[in-house]
Amino acid sequence: MAEQNVPARNRRILTRLGATAVAVAATLGLGTGIADATTSATPCAPTAKACMDLSARQAWLTDGAGHVIAGPFAARGGKSGAATPTGTFTVQKKVKNYWSQAFDAPMPNSVFFKPGYAFHAGSPGIASNGCIHLNRAASQRFFDTLAPGDQVQIVP
């Protein structure tokens, strides 16, 4: 879809809603201000292979060139007093069946992006101690897709 005159506020709303909103807007003939429905609709840099929007409680996987390959997934960051760090990081390591000694708890499908912080299986309805909770299927997808060195971005 060609670039159209759309107020910045509407572009931000569509961006937060994701690729589905872009496709619906295109079907209805509404302007999105986004180049086409295959362009990444995440709030992260196009180079991020994993994107987490803490306020929207959504996460995506991309191809690292701005195209969403999976998501959005329901996701939840840290609780008050145990915030998830924001910024751009790289995947450090992956541990299939990690056990947190600090919290005496399992963290299946852990993808660590900062020491002590990972995407992992957990309830997206429950705030974490700083990690990012994804349901089991989504955490498996993150574990299978991401590799050490891949860029991860967490936005407020």
Secondary structure as UniProt FT lines:
FT   HELIX           8..17
FT   HELIX           19..28
FT   TURN            37..38
FT   TURN            46..47
FT   STRAND          50..53
FT   TURN            54..57
FT   STRAND          58..62
FT   STRAND          68..76
FT   TURN            80..81
FT   STRAND          87..90
FT   STRAND          93..100
FT   TURN            101..104
FT   STRAND          105..114
FT   TURN            115..116
FT   STRAND          117..121
FT   TURN            124..125
FT   STRAND          132..134
FT   HELIX           136..145
FT   TURN            148..149
FT   STRAND          151..155
//
